[in-house]
């Protein structure tokens, strides 16, 4: 057997699992398209027990997602036999199973609410009611999202920067660690919401108090993980740099911080989640705008459809910010992918 034939056989054996995965995901895309078409049939053909607005908008959305699922299936089938089928396994081609699960979930949701009304009203609303919120209450909801995003970005940036500086200082200097470490251990584990009464008393406005609470919630995990990352840097790195004439500033900026960046990003992820929870509580307690205020307003008026829409927007906002932070991490730490388990 020639070398060229052996190479072709090995290539075919390596491509077989990739082609099998691509074919499976293509089948999932077809099933997802059929499921969304079934959801559209339920919406259109099964009469509701009440006259819900924007049913046509729900039907249009279901048909659009069905078309997207068919596009995924077609794209997967097209790349299943290609040499770069392994690259086609990731990304948006992996959305087929999720689209199938969402179609089944939306269909069940529509049946038990709008079609059969097994769940009590007004506590449980059908999908049409959420779409109606996005159509009818868009200005108030968009203003709340903008306010929450600005407040979160301001507080999180201050907290992350402060925690990073404190963590590097503690990890690098024993003197700084002697004075700041006990303070960090005393104040850090306390929930940021426990400082709510004092924050609203000492700060001149509810906005500044909320910024302080968000910064406090995000600073602690960033400081602890940054300190851990800097302290875990191998002394051999410093010795080699000192041998080449490096000074303290170079050791901190070019040795300690780059080596600690994986731990820093873990702290940033934890701080983002903590700051988001504090944001909602702060907006419910004192701020007269934002998603937290919107949820409290909707609950006060028994507008549960608005409340569910606000929760959905909140989840998408948090997920989008985490995804953005992942992209930043992958961009900055691309050189460490071969050294770390991603």
N, C-alpha and C positions, 0 to 999 in steps of 0.2 A: 504494500500500500504506500503510495507516494506521500510526501510531506504535505502537499497541497490538499490531498484528500483527507488526511488526518486533521488538518486545520479546519476544513469545512465541517467535518463531523463534530469537532469540539464546539465550533460556533453554533451549530444546530442544537447541540445538547444544552448549551448555555441559554439559547434563545427560547427553548421549549417552555421553561417555567414562566418566563415573561409573557409569552403568547397565551399561556393558559390563564394567567391572572388578567390579562387584557380582555380575553374572551369572556371570563366570568363577569368582569365589570361592564362589558358591553351588554350582556344578558340582564344585569341589574338595571342598566339604563333603559332597556326596552320594557322591563317590568315596571319601572318607575313611571315611564310615559303612560303605560296602560292604567296604572293606579291613579295617576292624576286625571286621565280621561274619565275614569270611573268616578272620581271625586267631582268632576264637572257634571257628570250625568246625575249624580245625587243632588247637586245644587240646583240643577235646571229642572229635572223631571219629577223629583219628589217634592210635593207641596209642603210648605212650611205651615206650622200652626199659627203663625203670626206674620204680619206684613213687615219684614225686615228691609231696611233701605240698603242700597248698594249691593244687591245680590248679583247684578250683572257685572259689577267690578270684581267680585269674588270669582265668578265664572271666567272672566277674562284672565285673571291672574292664574287660575288653575290650568287653563289652556296654554298660557305662555310657558308655564313650568313644564307642562307635558312636551311642548316643542323643544325646550332646552334639554330635557332628558333624552329625547330622540336624537338631538344633535350630539350629545355625549356618546350615545350608543353607536352612532355612525362614525364618529371620530375614533372611537376605540376599535371598531371593526377595521377601519382603514389603516390604523397603525399596528394592528396585531401581528402582521407578518413582516413588518419593517425591521431593519437592523437596530433602530433606536427605540424598540418597543419598551425597553426598560425605562426610558425617560417618560414614556407616555403613561406609566403606571401611577405617577404622582400627580400632584396638582389637581385641577378641576375634574380630571377624568375619574378620580376616586369619589366623586359626589353621587354616583349612581345609587349605591345602597342607602345613603342618607336621604336622597330624594324619594326613594321608595318608602322608607319609614315615615317621613313627613307626610306623604300622601295618605297613608293609612291613618296616621294620627289626625290629620285635618278632617278626613271623612268621618271618623268616629266622633270627633268634636262636633261636627255639623249635625250628625244624626241625633246625638243625645241632647243637643240644645235646641236647635231650630226645628228639627223634624219631629222629634218625640217629646221634647221638653221634660226629660227625666230629671234634669238638674233644676233646682229652684231659681226663679227669677226674683230680683235682678242681680243676684250674686254671681250667676254664671251666664255669660253672653256668648252668642255664636260668633263665628269668624266675621260675618257681615258687620256686626256691631263694632269690631275693632277697625275695620276698614272705614266705617262711617266716622270714627273719631279722627282718623288721619285726614279725611276729607273736610270735615266740618270744624274741627278744633285745631287745625294746623297752625294758625298763628300763635296761639298760646303754648302749644306743645313745642314748636320750634324755638320760641323765646326761652322756654324753660331749658331746653337742651343747650342753647348758646350760653345762658347764664351758668349752668352747671359745668360746662366745659371750661369756661373762663376761670371760674373759681377753682376747679380741680387742677387746671394747668398751673395757675399761679401758686397755689399751696404746695402742689407736688414738686414743682421746680425748686422752691425754697427748701422744702424738707429734704429732697434728694441731694441738693448741693451741700446743705449743712451736714447731713449724715455722712456724705462722702468725705468731707474735710475732717470731721471728727473721727471717722474710722481710720483714715490714713494717719492722722496724728497719733491716735492711740496705738496703732500697730507699729509705727516707726519709732516713737519716742517713749522711753520708759517713764520719763518725768511727766509728760502729758498723760500717759496712761495711769500714773499714780493718782492724779487729781480728777480725771474725767471718768475713769472706770467705775468708781463707786457711785458717782452721780448717774451714770448711764444704767447701772444695775438697779438703782433705786427708782428712777423715774420711768425708764423705758418700758418695763413690763406692765405698768398701769395703762388701762384703756384710755385712749385719747378722749373719749366721750366723758370720762370721769372729771375732766377739767372744764366741762361745759359751763357750769355756773361761774367759775372764776374767770374764764375767758370772756364771757359776755359782761362781766363786771369791770374788768380792767381795760378792755379794748374799747375804743370810742364808737365803733359801729359793729353791726352783726357781720358785715363782710370781712372786716379785719379779724374778728374773733374766729370766723370760720376758716380763714386762711391759716391762722395759727394752729388750729386743731388739725387740719389736714397736713400741715407741715410736720407737726409733732408725730402724727401717726405714721408718716412715711419716713421720717428721719431715723427712727430707732432700728428697723430692720436693715436699712442701708448702712448705718453706722456699724452694726454688729457684724454683718457679712463682709463689709470692707475691711474692718479690723481683722477679722479672721483670715481673709485672703492675704493681706499684707504680712501678717505674722507667720503665715505658712510658707512664705517664699524661702527657698533654699539659701542658706548662707553662702553656698558656693558661688551663686550668681553675684553676690556682692563682692566676694573676694576676687573673682575674675575681673569685675569692673574696676575695683580699686587698683588692681595690678596694672591696668591700662591707664591709670591716672584719673579715674572718675571721682567727682566730688559728691557731696551729699545731695545737692539738687538733682544731679544726673541720676543718682541711685534711686531717688524717689520717683522722678518723672519717667525714667526710661527703663527701670528694672522692677521696682516694687509695684507700681500702679498697673503696668501691662500684665504682669504675672497674676495680679489679684482681680483682673477684670471679670473672669467667670463668676467669682463669688460676688462681685459688685452687682452684676446683672441679676443674680438670684435675689439679692436684697432689693433691687429696683422692682422686680416682679412682686415680691411680697409687700413692699411699700405701696405699690399701686392698688392692690386689692384692699389694703387697710385704709388708704386714703379715700377710696371710693365709698366704703361703708360709712366713714366719718362724714363725708360730704352729704350723704342723704340724711343722716341724723341732724347735722347742723342746719340744713335747709328746712327740715321739719320743725326745728325748735325756734329759729330766730330769723332766718333769711326769708324775705317775702317774694322769692322767685326761685326758679330751678326745678329740677325733677322731684326732689324731696317735697318741696312745697306743692307741686302739682299732684303728687300722690295723696298728700293730706287734704288738699282741696277736693279731689275726686271722691275720697272716702267720706268727707263731710257732707257732700251733696248726694251720696249714694250712687255716684256715677261710676259703677264698677267697670264698665267698658273703657272709660277713660283711664281708670287705674291700671287695667291690664295692658292697655296701649302704652302707658308710661313705663310699666315694668319691662315690656318688650323693647322699647327704645333704650332703656337703661342697660339691659343685657347686651344689646347690639353695640352700644357705646363702649361699655367695658371690654367686650370681646375685641372690638376694633382697636382700642388703645393697647391691649395686650399683644395683638398681632403686630401692630406697628413697632412695639418695643422688641418683639422677636426679630423683626426685620433689621432694626438698628443693631441688635446684638450680632446677627449673622454677618452684617456688613463690617462691623468693627473687629470681630473675632474670627473672621474667615481664615486667618493664618493659623488658628489653633484647632481647626476641624480634624486634622490628622493626629493631634495629640490628645484631644478630649473626646469623650463619648457624647455626641450632640443630641 
